[in-house]
């Protein structure tokens, strides 16, 4: 299968506390790791951010990348897009022939070091970002599962408007809570081009 790998790194800041907010997963919202505030990253956001960038990166030379800083919806977004085959953090490239099978299980294993990475077929809406996009490889676990937080640190927000909800101090002595965020996202990994951090690859056919 002929596959072109496009490596993508995106980061911004939380709209509430201004903490760094890496976006290492294609989701409709990302939960700030510091203040637990959901930040919207709509389909339209991804389309405007990546639509032209992916198309341009397909024409890059191997391992060529281009950084940019974009003001979108009142926030600054840092974007790095390059032409690079999807690879493990150990730098070993993944076998494109394994993508389809890995996308079915959600797990892609490095044949060099054995480390597991996330893999999935692009959701239907991502076709609006680029019609040839086929797979998303390397989204971090943190993009879908939030860390455990103590009750004193936990912040609840209104489902409709996102405003923080008050929490009774009497609940602070309860046992530690663990969050499993499936509709939103939380990304904590520091991203870096050709470094040991994770970046997301979009495979186009």
C-alpha positions, 0 to 999 in steps of 0.5 A, spaced: 500 500 500 502 506 498 502 511 504 505 518 504 506 520 512 505 527 514 507 528 521 503 534 525 504 537 531 499 542 534 499 546 541 496 552 543 494 555 550 488 554 555 483 559 554 482 559 562 488 559 565 493 560 559 497 554 560 500 550 555 495 546 551 498 540 546 493 538 541 496 531 540 489 528 538 484 529 533 478 531 538 472 536 538 475 538 545 481 538 549 481 538 557 486 542 560 491 538 565 492 544 569 485 547 571 481 541 568 477 546 563 475 543 556 477 547 550 473 546 544 477 544 538 471 543 533 471 540 526 471 547 523 477 548 527 481 542 524 479 543 517 481 551 517 488 549 521 490 543 517 486 543 510 491 547 506 497 545 511 496 537 509 496 538 502 502 543 502 506 537 506 504 532 501 509 536 496 515 537 501 521 533 500 522 527 505 523 529 512 522 537 510 517 540 515 515 547 516 513 551 522 507 556 523 504 561 528 496 562 527 491 566 530 485 562 530 478 564 534 482 569 538 488 564 540 495 563 538 496 556 535 503 553 533 503 548 528 509 544 525 507 540 519 512 535 515 513 530 510 515 524 515 513 516 515 510 515 521 515 512 526 516 510 533 519 514 539 525 509 538 525 512 531 524 506 527 518 507 522 512 503 522 510 498 516 504 501 512 502 495 511 500 494 518 496 500 519 489 497 517 490 491 522 492 496 527 486 501 526 481 495 527 484 494 534 487 501 535 494 498 537 500 499 533 506 495 535 513 497 533 517 491 530 524 494 533 522 496 540 515 493 541 512 499 544 505 500 543 502 506 539 495 508 538 492 507 531 485 508 528 482 510 521 480 517 520 473 519 523 468 521 517 469 528 519 476 528 518 475 527 510 473 534 510 480 536 512 483 532 507 480 527 502 485 522 502 487 522 509 486 515 511 489 513 518 491 517 524 497 514 528 501 516 534 495 520 538 497 519 545 493 515 550 493 522 554 489 525 548 483 520 551 484 518 558 485 524 563 490 523 569 487 521 576 486 527 580 485 528 588 478 531 589 481 537 592 484 538 585 477 536 581 473 541 577 467 540 574 464 544 569 457 546 566 456 541 560 452 547 556 456 553 557 463 550 560 463 555 566 466 552 573 461 549 578 462 549 585 464 543 589 462 542 596 469 542 601 465 536 605 467 532 599 475 533 599 476 527 604 473 522 599 478 517 596 481 519 589 477 520 583 479 517 576 477 520 570 476 517 564 474 522 558 471 519 552 468 525 548 473 530 550 481 530 550 487 531 554 494 532 552 500 533 556 506 530 552 511 536 550 511 535 542 518 536 538 519 535 531 524 529 530 525 528 538 523 523 543 516 526 544 510 523 540 507 526 534 501 525 530 502 522 523 496 522 518 497 517 513 494 519 506 493 514 500 
